[in-house]
């Protein structure tokens, strides 16, 4: 198909899509810079309204019906898992913590990976094939997240990536990816 469309090979075909996807200017960093550059005379309420609007747009994009198969796959994987391990670092720790809290109110075998003192691998030492590893990640992607996902995949666990990009280093290894733009 790639050659029929005029590309030399599949990698050349894929590169066009990856370039387009990664060139989209929707990163939190860029939006923060734009916000800082606004006139100091602009009403604070306008900035708050813009922020809330963008959050609603992102939520709508995450919950879009086009992503329903991913949500269903995630639900099935979590329901079947023997154990669930959850990781979110930096700004995503609070999301991971809340997800862990909610799951642990009605399910056993849910572990939040804290990684205190570099103990991520130690906390994941029991992860095996029938387990699910949930990793919340967004740009800039952390080495800890990438290493933890590699370990989970090597041990046969199902990797559920909740990421801002389908081509993130975590999502690229995932069994299931839920796109959550930021």
Rosetta blueprint (number, residue, H / E / L):
1 X L
2 X L
3 X L
4 X L
5 X L
6 X L
7 X L
8 X L
9 X L
10 X H
11 X H
12 X H
13 X H
14 X H
15 X H
16 X H
17 X H
18 X H
19 X H
20 X H
21 X H
22 X H
23 X L
24 X L
25 X L
26 X L
27 X L
28 X H
29 X H
30 X H
31 X H
32 X H
33 X H
34 X H
35 X H
36 X H
37 X H
38 X L
39 X L
40 X L
41 X L
42 X L
43 X L
44 X H
45 X H
46 X H
47 X H
48 X H
49 X H
50 X H
51 X H
52 X H
53 X H
54 X H
55 X H
56 X H
57 X H
58 X H
59 X H
60 X H
61 X H
62 X H
63 X L
64 X L
65 X H
66 X H
67 X H
68 X H
69 X H
70 X H
71 X H
72 X H
73 X H
74 X H
75 X H
76 X H
77 X H
78 X H
79 X H
80 X H
81 X L
82 X L
83 X L
84 X E
85 X E
86 X E
87 X E
88 X E
89 X L
90 X H
91 X H
92 X H
93 X H
94 X H
95 X H
96 X H
97 X H
98 X H
99 X H
100 X H
101 X H
102 X H
103 X H
104 X H
105 X L
106 X L
107 X L
108 X L
109 X L
110 X E
111 X E
112 X E
113 X L
114 X L
115 X L
116 X L
117 X L
118 X L
119 X L
120 X H
121 X H
122 X H
123 X H
124 X L
125 X L
126 X L
127 X L
128 X L
129 X L
130 X L
131 X L
132 X E
133 X E
134 X E
135 X E
136 X E
137 X E
138 X L
139 X L
140 X L
141 X L
142 X L
143 X H
144 X H
145 X H
146 X H
147 X H
148 X H
149 X H
150 X H
151 X H
152 X H
153 X H
154 X H
155 X L
156 X L
157 X L
158 X E
159 X E
160 X E
161 X E
162 X E
163 X E
164 X L
165 X L
166 X L
167 X L
168 X L
169 X L
170 X L
171 X H
172 X H
173 X H
174 X L
175 X L
176 X E
177 X E
178 X E
179 X E
180 X L
181 X L
182 X L
